[in-house]
Amino acid sequence: MPQLPCAVSSIEYPDEAERRLGRCKVRGLTQETPLCSAQAALPHFAVDFSAPDLAPWRGGNFGLPGFWRFAAAEPGPNVVVTALVHGNEIAGAVALDHMLRTPPKPLRGTLTLGFVNLDAYDRFDPAQPTASRYVDEDMNRLWDEAVLDGPRKSSELARARAIRPVIDAADILLDLHSMLWPSESLILCGPTLKGRGLATSIGSPNLVVADHGHASGRRLIDYAPFVDPVSPEAAVLVEAGPHWKIFTIDAMEVSIAGLLAATGLALPRKNQPRAEPRLAEVTVAVTASSGGFSFVRDFRGGDVVPQRNTLIATDGATEIRTPHDDCLLVMPSLRPSRGHTAVRLARFV
């Protein structure tokens, strides 16, 4: 992939063959490699599909707007699939819209499908697709019990509190997400063995990354029952691909099918793609501490830096170097804001 200059006018994603290969080695990086300023304007992002009309689904079917529940006669797990935790990640809305047009009939247990941040979604504008991630604050940093039970108010907190009973009742949760910057698709499974087991049972994406989340707040998959190592509840987050590319919708639908087959709510799809799982553990989560965080080049998520101590970024006067050989770069943010995760560095296990 060619180097991305600081004055970026557009983002190009790999072609289909490159996307399926997924990962590459990054060689030849030196301290003298030109830096790309984190303060440069965001590039233009093309939106390749339309946000669906969610009017038919807004009322829900059990009293909670945007949430639909389908129960089988045979007992089984309570499985929840969520989309639109971030209002501009519209691929998840398309995936659930597709499912609801032919209402699911689980073979056992209960399946709940939920459109989470409808207020932010209502503000989505394809001319400014990055502007509607949330209304007041990131809903995927609020899932700490002290925050949910506390006095603070916001649009996202109100919605999180409203859907919390559904989350509390979930045995298994799959949270659908997509990515702004080019990256290999992956499943984030949190720090627990049960999360790893759920992620590998889903089967796609086959890259599974164990991590501890963000310094800025707890994600939905970090909610207490899901990270308690002795409780049975488990949750994972799928980062299916670029926000506004059609193949991201396809990837989400494959992940959902894998989840339903793994939990016994549906039969496996014929020809369901399934590659050998690749598991990586995050060793360092790099949070930008200045407004001048800069990568030495336009890294892509899934790149592997071969050598330990390779310079990959600067954060003000601080150098960011790889802590070990064969360092996997997980979802580098090419324009990180101060206090936000810039990149996670991981080791294959």
DAPE-V384964 format. One line per field, one symbol per residue. phi: phi as a letter, one per 20 degrees, with the letter a starting at -180 (. if undefined). A space follows every 50 residues. Layout:
BEGIN
phi = ???
END
This chain:
BEGIN
phi = .ffeffeedaddeffgfffffncbedcmecfeggedffefffffdfdebe fffegfdffmcbndgnccccdefefrfedccdcmgdfeefffffffggff fcgfcffbmcdddceeefffgfefcffcfeedfbedaffecdedgfffee efcagffffgffeggfffefeccddecccfegaffadedmeeffffffff ffnbfeeddebdndfeqefgfeggffdffdeefbbcceeeqfgcdffffg ffffffffffffemebfffflffbdffcdcdfebdedfdcedfbefaefd gofdefdfmffdaccmeeedcfeafleeedlfefcfegndfeaddcdfc
END
